[in-house]
Amino acid sequence: MNKLLIVDDEETMRGLYRRRLSGVYEVFETGDSEQALALALEHKPDAILLDLKMPKYDGFELCQNFRSLSHTSKVPIFVITGESGNHQKECEAIGANGYFEKPLDFEKLKHTLETTLQAQPAVRSGDAELTMRVALSLKGRDAGGEPFVDRVETESVSASGFRCVSERMLEEGSLLQVFLAGRTELHAAAARVVERVPAGLARHRYRLKFDGEKENWILQ
């Protein structure tokens, strides 16, 4: 059975998708645009249904992220929107394979999915960097040996690490504890600084690579 990832922040719509499609596809769904990337890597969907209007990352940005990630770069993406105005050409320009407006014609959607997947080649996995903003807390010791806790935002992420900018001076090779920042912090992993590049005005761009097992990282 083919796998289908549904990304829509409306719970009622996700329930409708499950009822109409779960008999034909193995359905995975989320209303969280950040979680969508992790689900795509975990479950390796054969197709993605993507709502255009969502908080944090809208469908345009998320579609581009899926296309930039090696594992999902070839997965068919079908944009479904209730937005006024026709955005079909914009969606096709960023890599969407199809465009549907709400209220959804499920028979047309099923037919499009079936014909597309029959012609779809196998998808390869990989560990490409994905442009994505994720709030993190970094805990460790700076270049002067002083303990610190800093809140940063990633510039890009991958299954093996991330890039971020900080005013903190860190030594290459230093080991930090990485936490997903939110209402409650979740320990993601230990990560080692493997590259430091000056970013101007006392700011530095760092690349960190995970050291050991990951617990709660968004990409696995």
N, C-alpha and C positions, 0 to 999 in steps of 0.2 A: 504494500500500500504506500503510495506517495505521501510525503510529509509536506504539510502546509503551515507556514508561519503567518499569523494574523496580528497586525499591529494597529490597534485602534483604541483611543482613550475612552470611548463610550462603551460601558459595560453591556448595555442592552444590545448594541451592535455585535459585540463579540459573542454574546449568547445566541444571537440570530445566525451568525456564521457557523457556530458549532452545530446548531440544529440542522442547518441546511447542507453542511458539507462533511460532517464527521462520519457519515456512512460511506463516503467515497474516499476521504483522505484522513490521514492521521494528523489531527489539528493541534497545534501549539499556539497559544495566544497570550498577548500582554497589552496593557494599556500604558506601559512605561517605555518611552522611546530609547532610554539608555539600556534597559534590560533586553530590548530587542536584539541588540548586537550579540550579547552573551548567549541568548537562546539560539540565534542563527549558528553560532560556532558549536554549541553543544549538540543540537539536534540535526544539523545539516539538512535544512528544508529543501524540497525540490522546487518550491515556488513561495513567493511572499506577497501577501495582500497588505497594502500600506495606506493608511488614512493620511490625507494631505494636511489636515489642520490638527496639530497636537502641541501640548506644552513642551518646554525645554528645547526639543529638536523637532522642527516641522518635517513633513514628508519630503520636501525638497532636499533638505540637508541630510536626512536619514537615507534617502535613496542614493545620494552621492557617496555617503559613507559605505553603504553596502557595495557600491560599484568599485570603491577604492580598496576594499578588503579582498585579498586574493581568494579566500574561500567562498565568498558570495558574489564575486565579480561576474559570474556567468549565470547566477540564479535568476530566473524570470521574476520580475517585479511588476505587480499590477496595482496602480494607484486607484483608490476609490475615494471620492470626495462628495461632500454635500455643499461645498463652497459655491457661491454665485460666480458666474463667469467661467469661461472655458480655459483650462490650463493645460490642455492636452499637449500642445507643442512644447511648452516649457518642460513638462514631465518627460516627453520623448527625448528632449535635448540632454537631459541628465541621466538617461539610461533606462527609463521605464519601458516595459514591453507592452503595456496596455493601460487604458484609462477608462474608468467607469464612474458614472455619476449616480448619486442616491436620488430616489429609491432604486435599489439595485435589482437588475434583472438577473436572477440567479441562474436561470437556464442558459443565458448567454455567457455568464461567467464560467459555468461548468464546461460548456462547449469550448470556450477559449482556453481554459486550463488544460483540458484533455488534449486538444490539438497541439498546444505549445509543448507540453511535457513529452508527448510522443516523439517530438523532433529534438528534444533537449539532450545534449551530450552530458556525460558524467562531469561532475564538478570536482576540481582538485582543492585540497586543503593547503594552508600555508600560514605564515606568521608575519603578515604584512603590517606595517604601521598604519593606524587609522586616525585621521584628524578628528579629535574629539576632546571636549572640555569636561573634565571630571575633577570635582573638588576633593582634595586629599589633605591629610595631616601627615607631616613628616616629623619623626622624633629621632634624635640621635645627638651626636656631638659635632660641632662645627670645626673649622680648620684650626681654631685656637684651643680646641679641647673642651669648650664650654657646652653643657647640655642645652638643647633647645627644642621647642615645639613650634613648627611653622605650618600655616595653612597656605597651600599653593593650588594652582589649577593647571591641569595638564594641557599641553599643546597637541600631543598625539599619544596614542596608546597602542600596545600590541599584547599578545598573549605572554610575552616574555619580559615586558617592561614598559617604560613610558618616558616622555620628555616633558620638562617643565622649566619655568623661569623663576628665579628667587634672588632676593638681595643678599641672602645668606652665603657666606663663603664656605664652601665645602671642599674637602680634599678628594681627589680621585682615589678610588679604592675604599672610601669610608662606607660603613654599613649603616643603613637607616631602617627604622620600622615604618611601614606605610599603612595608613588607615584610610578607609573610605569615610569622608566627612559627611555628616548629615545630622539628623536629630540625635542619633546615637552613632558613635564611631565603631566601625567594624575593622578588625585587623585584617589586612589584605595579605601582607607578606613582608619579609625582609628584602631589601633591595640595596644593591651596591652602586655607587657612583662610578660610571665607567667613562664619562666624558664631561668636560666643562669648557664652555666657550663664552667669552665675555659678550654680553648683550647690550652694553653701553650704560652709562650713568650708574655705575656700581651694581648693575644687575648681571646675572649670569644664567646662561641656558645650560641645563644639565640633562644628561641621558642616564637613566638608572635601569639596571637589569636585575631581575629578581634572583635572589640567592636562596635556594631551598624551595620547600613546598609552598604553594599559594593556598590561602584559605577562602578569601571572599573577593578575589579579583573579578572585574566585570567580564573579562575575556579569559577563557580557559583553553 
